[in-house]
Amino acid sequence: MDELVVVEVVATEPEAELLLGLLRDAGIDSLRRQTNFGAGASDGLPGGPQEVVVRSQDLEAAREVLRTA
């Protein structure tokens, strides 16, 4: 199984979705998940800070996509 690594942390779900779209357009599989801080701050409810994660082998390409966006 591929290891998932965090490529970016953003404050909200819409910001995370924007980054997921950029990565998807570049052919990079990604997903978002609530950070541990976000889960604790909102008692487990959706929202709060989000991590955008990619497979470890896609990390550098994902960083480049987000850097040039």
PLY file of the C-alpha trace (Angstrom):
ply
format ascii 1.0
element vertex 69
property float x
property float y
property float z
element edge 68
property int vertex1
property int vertex2
end_header
0.00 0.00 0.00
1.24 3.48 -0.85
2.11 5.75 2.03
0.08 8.96 2.16
1.91 12.19 2.99
0.70 15.71 3.66
1.49 18.13 0.85
-0.40 21.14 2.27
-2.52 22.19 5.25
-5.26 24.77 4.71
-7.79 26.42 6.99
-11.05 25.30 5.39
-12.71 22.58 3.34
-13.28 24.86 0.30
-9.57 25.71 0.21
-8.73 22.02 0.32
-11.19 21.28 -2.49
-9.56 23.96 -4.64
-6.15 22.31 -4.19
-7.62 18.86 -4.88
-8.94 20.22 -8.18
-5.54 21.56 -9.18
-3.88 18.25 -8.35
-6.59 16.25 -10.13
-6.12 18.40 -13.27
-2.41 17.53 -13.14
-3.21 13.82 -12.91
-2.24 13.47 -9.25
-4.53 11.47 -6.98
-5.17 13.26 -3.70
-7.63 13.55 -0.86
-8.36 15.79 2.07
-8.80 14.94 5.70
-9.43 16.93 8.82
-6.33 17.59 10.88
-6.14 16.32 14.44
-6.31 19.95 15.58
-9.46 20.53 13.53
-11.12 17.44 14.95
-10.33 18.47 18.51
-11.36 22.08 18.00
-14.79 21.17 16.65
-15.50 18.09 18.78
-15.20 15.77 15.79
-17.62 17.67 13.59
-16.63 18.39 9.97
-14.75 21.60 9.30
-11.61 23.27 10.54
-8.09 22.82 9.21
-7.70 20.27 6.41
-4.70 18.28 5.23
-4.29 17.62 1.52
-2.54 14.29 1.12
-0.94 12.48 -1.82
0.97 9.25 -2.33
4.58 9.60 -1.25
5.87 9.05 -4.80
3.72 12.00 -6.01
4.87 14.44 -3.33
7.42 16.40 -5.36
5.14 16.67 -8.41
2.27 17.82 -6.17
4.47 20.46 -4.54
5.45 21.74 -7.97
1.82 21.94 -9.11
0.80 23.86 -6.00
3.87 26.11 -6.13
3.12 27.19 -9.70
-0.64 27.62 -9.20
0 1
1 2
2 3
3 4
4 5
5 6
6 7
7 8
8 9
9 10
10 11
11 12
12 13
13 14
14 15
15 16
16 17
17 18
18 19
19 20
20 21
21 22
22 23
23 24
24 25
25 26
26 27
27 28
28 29
29 30
30 31
31 32
32 33
33 34
34 35
35 36
36 37
37 38
38 39
39 40
40 41
41 42
42 43
43 44
44 45
45 46
46 47
47 48
48 49
49 50
50 51
51 52
52 53
53 54
54 55
55 56
56 57
57 58
58 59
59 60
60 61
61 62
62 63
63 64
64 65
65 66
66 67
67 68
